[in-house]
């Protein structure tokens, strides 16, 4: 299975003034593209060549994991952004308010987490196996997929994500992020709560009896049931 750099769901200058065309040309066109190219190079001629991206992420380590995870992380990040003005659904707004106190309190907590992340990494809003909302920081290429968490939102806090436009002013990058968040995508993922419908994964259907990911997900479910 050859992995491809997905097309952006908007134009290269559509996220201005949050992200400039130059940033997208480098971040998407060079950094993201390099992860995809490295992933394809590393799986060529191996058993991973026929596996889904999700399976590779959960079963690999080292350079292969880093490039597979960063491929997904970036796939998902672009889907979290939109030039359109969107709002959370009533269901998601209720859940965020119940967990964090209000939408504004959620945004504040998420922003503080992103600002506090040391070095490179990602800030995520995730749904854990018990369907609790959490804000988590992941260093480097780490991703919620390997922790049995469903991602709802992410912010790339690697310097290459913002340095062209903001230099070292990470706080300004975080603040502007909220004007371009795709609440519609977040709401859909939360309401469906379907792990296989996460944008950017392109997993093999779990009803395929030859899909190795199906066995992995079954084991995850059994472990979860045993722990409750």
C-alpha positions, 0 to 999 in steps of 0.5 A: 500500500503506497501512502500519499500526501493528501490534498489540502482541503483549502488553498495554500493561502486560505489560512492567512493571516494564521498561516501564510502561503510560505508556511504551508509551502514549507510545512505541507509541501516539504516537511509533511511530504518528506514524512510520507516519502520516508514512510514509503521508502521504509516499508518498501519490500517489507510486510508493512508495505501491505498494511494500513497506516494505523497498523504501522503506527501501532506496530512499529518503532524507531524511524518507521514509527516516527515517519508513520506517526508524523504522516498521520499527525500532519494529515489530521492537523490539516483537517483540524483547520478551516478558513470557514467560520464553524461552531461546535455542535450542541453535543460537543459543546455540552461535553466540553462545558461539562468537562472544562466549565465552558468553551472558553475555559477549554480553549484556555486550558488547551492553549496553556498546555500548548504553551507549556510543551517543552521542545517539539510535539503536539497538543491534543484534545482526545477521547479516552477509552472511557469516553472522557475528554482530555487535553494531552501533550505528546512529544516529538512524533508521539500520537494518541493512536498508540494510546487507544485514544481518539483524537478530536483536535490537534495543534502542531507545536513543532517550531517549523509549524510557526517559525516563518510567521511568528518566529519564537512567539509561540503564544501568538501562534496559539492565540490565532489558531482558534480563529481557524479551528474546524469545529465541524470536524471535531463535532463529527468525530465526537458524535460518531465516536468511530475510531476508524473514521478519523481523518487521515488514517485511511485504515483497512476496513475492520470487517476484512477477515484478513486485516491484521488491524482487526485483531489488534482492535479486538485485543484492545477491546478485550483489554478494555473490558477486562479493566472495567 
